[in-house]
Amino acid sequence: MSQASAPPAPSPRHTAEDRLPGDPDRATLVGRMIRVDQAGEYGARRIYEGQLAVLGRRPVAVTIRRMADQEQRHLETFNKLIVERRVRPTALTPLWHIAGFALGAGTALLGEKAAMACTVAVEEVIGEHYAGQESNLGKDEKDLKETLERFRLEEQEHRDTALAHGAEQAPAYPILSRAIKDGTRLAIWLSTRL
C-alpha cells in the first residue's frame, strides 16, 4: 500500500474552528506523531540488529553499528516522550519487533549492498515523514520540531552513508527499494492509528 492511498491526517496547526466533527484535536495529532515515531525508531533499531546478526563480523559492521547507535538514541528520546506526554504506544510493537529484524537480516543475507539498499529506502521514507511532521507543528511545539529536524538530518546521513557503500548496486535495486518503501509507508500509516 503506498502512502498516496492513505488518507492524510489533519494538520495539527488547524484551529478548533478548522476542525470538522470527528476530527482529532491537536493533542491527539501530536500524540499520534510521537506514537508513530517511537514505533519507527524501534523498527529501525530492529532492522540494524537483523543486519548485524548476519554481517556483524564483516568490516561494514562498524558503519552499521554507528547508525544503530544513533537509532537507539532516537528511540530513547521517543520512549521518554511517550511517558512524558502520556501517549499510548502502538499496539503493533510485537509485529515491528519481528518484521524489523526479518527485514534487516533478510536483506543482509542478500549481501552488504542489499542491506545498504534497505537502509536507503527506509531512511528516505523516514526523512520525508519527519519533514512532513515538522511542517505541521506550530511554535508551541518548538522542542519537538527541533528534535525531528535533528533526527531527520541523522536519517539523511544514514541514507548518504548507505549510498556511499554501494546500495544502488544491489541486485534488483529498484524493485527492492520500492517494496521496502511501500512497506515502510504502510507501517507508518498503521502505527499512527493502532
N, C-alpha and C positions, 0 to 999 in steps of 0.2 A: 504494500500500500504506500503510495507516495504521499509526501506532505501536502501536495496540492489537493488531495482528495479529503483531507481532514479539515473540518470547519475551523476557521481561525477563532481564537479566543478574543473576547473584547479587550481593548486596551485598558490597562489599569489607570490611565490618565483620564478616563471618562469620569465625568461628574455624575452625581445621583440623577441629575436631570437627563443625562445622555443614556442612562440605562433603561432597558426595556424590562417589563415584568419577567421575572425568571432569570435575568442576567445576574451573574455573581457580583458581589460587592468587591471593593478594592482589596480588602484584606484577604478575601478568598483567592483573588487572582494572584496576589503576591505569594500567598501560601502555596498555590499550585506551582509557581516558578521555583520556589525553594524545594518542593517535593520532587519535581522532575529533575532538578539539577543535582540533588543528593543522589537520586537513583542513577543518573547518568555518570556521575563520578564513581559510584560504586561499580557500575558496569565496566567503566574504563579500567578501573583497578583490576577487575577480574580478567579482562582481556589481556592486560600485561602479565598477569600471573600465569595465564594459559600459554602465552608466548614464551615466558621464561621457563616453564615446565619442559618445553621442547628445545629451546635454544639457549638455555641457561649456562651451558659450558662453552659456547662459541663467543668470539670476540664481540659480536653485536650485542651481547647481553649487557655490557656496560652501558650502552646507549639506552636499551630498553629499561634497565633499572633506574636510570636517571629520570626518564619520562614517568615511570611507575611511581617514583618518589614524589614527583610533582602532583600526580593524580591523588596520591594518598593525602597530601596537604589540602588539596581541593576538597576531598571527601571529608576530612576532619572539620573544615570550615562549614560545610553544609550540615554535617551532623550537629554541630553546635547551633547553627541557625534553626534547625528543626526543633531543637529543645527550647531555645530562647523564644521562638515565635509560636510555639505550640502547634506545629504543623504535623499532621498525620503523615508518616512515611507511606510510600506506595505499597500496596498490597502485593505487588509483583516482585518484590525483592528476591524471593526464592527462585523465581524464574530467571531473573537477571544474574543471579549467582551462578546458575548452571550455564545459561546461554552465553554470558560474557566469557567464561573460561573456555567453553567449547569453541567459540569464535576465535579466541586468541590461539588456542592450541591447534585448532583445525587449519588456520591459515599458516601457522608456523610449520606444520607438517608438510605444507606445500613448498616451503622454503623461506629463507630470510626475506626475499623480495616480496613474497605474498604476505608475510607478516607486516612488512612496511606498507604494502598496499592497503591492508586493513586499517592501519594507523591513519593513513592519509584520508581514507573515506570517512572514518568515524570523526576525525578531528575537523574535517571540512564542514560536516553537518553540525557539529557542536559549536564551531566558531560562528556559523550563521545563526544558530539558535541563541547563543549568548548575545550576539549583536541585536537580534530582534527583541530580546528581553530588555536590554539596555535602553533601546529606543522607546519602550513602553513604560519606563519608570520615570516618575517625576522627581522634583527636587527634594521631596520629603524622604526619598529612598537613596540619598547620596552615597551612603556607605555600601549598600548592596550594589548600586550601579558601579562604583569603583572596583568592588570585588569581581563583578562579572567582567569588567574590562581587563583587569589584570589576568584573570583566568583565560579569557578569550585570547589574549596575546600569548600566553603559555601554550595553549592548544594549537595556535598557529605555528609556534616554534616547533612543536611535535610534528606537525604536518610537514614543515620545511625540512626537518631532520630526516623524516621518512623518505621524502622525495630525494634527498641527497644520498640516501642509502639504496637507491635503485627501485623504488616502489613501482614506477611506471614500466619497469622491465619484467614485472611479474607475469606469468602465463595468464592469458585471457584477462589482462588488467581492466579493460573497460567493463566487461561483464561482472567480474569480481567486485569492482568498485561500485557499480550500480546496485548490485544486490546488497552489499553492506550498507550503502547509503539509505536504500529503501527500508532495510531492517532497522536502522538507527532512527529514522524518522517515525516509523511505526512505534518503536519503543518509547520515544519522546511523547507521542500522542497518547499512548496507553498510560504511561506513568503520570502524566499530567492529570488524568481523570480517575485512575484507580488507586 
